[in-house]
Amino acid sequence: MKTLDKHTLIYDEECPLCEAYTSQFIKRGLLDKEGRTAYQTMDFDKYPFIDKKLAANKIVLLNTQTGETNYGIDSLLKVLSYRYKFIGTISRFKWVHIFLTLLYQFISYNRKVVAPAAINNKQVCEPSNSITWRVLFIAFNAVLVHVIVTWYFKTFLSQYMHSGIHIPDVVLFVAQIVFQGIVFIALKQTNFYDYAGQLSFTAFLGALLLGLLGVGLVLLSYFGIQIELLATVSYGIVYMFMFYEHWRRVGLYRWSKYLCVSWMIFRLLIYPLVFIY
């Protein structure tokens, strides 16, 4: 097997995805055992030619012999194509490379939202703020939440919903961000850029869990099991999960816990507009 030796990936050790795929590169022999170094412990004084700020946004592949550096998707493609030539061939097509670059940036600039971590290191690997990628991330979550929640409500909870009123879930999604934004400002909190991302991703996680429970309910119905009560209970479980996840993420960023209170208040305010009591 071909191993790309004398190269090291400078990765974010607080990013579970980065940790996972770089460890697999070494385990599969694509890189040697010294083939990765955490950004948090990297001695950048030894390699002053590395763009430290860019390295926080895009993983770096460093040739320890020549000093050659690659960033982002080019680093990953170089590692993979060294053994799998077809990957290098495919990625040379302009539109394939553009797509992979955009996908990488979409994930990289939002990775701290997907997997937030308490800051414990002196040398923090924090991606730069990008309004474009954060807005796209929030919009992506909004679309998926709308699709999944709308399906669940129509499939399992339609008998409890107002027949003459229909508020698209994407509207409620945006409304909560606006509502929480007002509270965020009123509480004099800082970094709404990250809070908006955390809020939207929490909603996505809740919708994902709701979708999985919905699939389980459909399977149970095939066996003749009554699922009406289970559908309501499942929604309650998702609500509690989302509250806990929002609470946890607020705690990691040391924002005011009153944001969790306002989160619950907003939910209680909109339910009469959606459900029949």
C-alpha positions, 0 to 999 in steps of 0.5 A: 500500500502506498503511504504518503510519508514525510507529510503531516496534516494540521487538524482541529482536535476539537472537531470530531469529524476532523479527528475521525477522518485524520485518524482513519488516514493513519489507521489505513496507512494513507499517512505514516504514524506521525502524519497528523498534528493538532493545531492546538499544540502545533509549534507554528514558530518552526513553520512561519510560512504557514498561514495560521489564520487560514489553517484555522479555516482549512486543514493544512497538509505540510510536507515536512521536507520541502515546506510545501503546504496545501489547504482545505480540500486540496490537502485531503485530495492529495492524501487520497489521490496518492493511493487512489489515483482515480480520485485525483483524476476525477477531482481535476474536473473543474466543476467537481473541484468547485463542488468539493471546495464549496462543500468543504467550506460549508462544513469547515466554517460551521464545524464549531456549531455542529460539534461545539466544545468548551475552550480549554487550549491556549491556541484556539482553532476557531474558524473565521466568521463568515456571514455567507456560510453561516446564513447558508447553514441556517437556511439549510437547517430551515429547509430540512426542519420544514420538510421533516416537521411538516411530514410528521405533523401531517402524518401523525398529528393532523387531528390536533392541528387547526384546519383553517390555519396553516403556518409553514414551519419555516416561518416559525423557524425564522420567527424563533431566531428573530425572537431569540435575537431580540432577547439576546440583545436585550440580555446584552449577550455577545456573539449572536453569529454563533448563537444563531447557528446553535439555535438553528442546528438545535432545531435541525437535531430535533427535527432529525430525531422527530423524523427517526421516531416517525419512521419507527412509528410507521413501522409499528403501524405495519404490525397493527400497533396503535400509534396515536398516543405514541406519536404525541409522546414522541413529540414530547420527547423531542421537545425535551431533547431540544430544550436540553440541547439548547441548554447545553450549548448555551452553557458551553458558550457561557451565555445567559440561561434566560435564553433557555427561558425565552426559548420555552416561552416562544414555543408555548406562545406559538403552540395555540396557533398550531394545535387545538387544545 
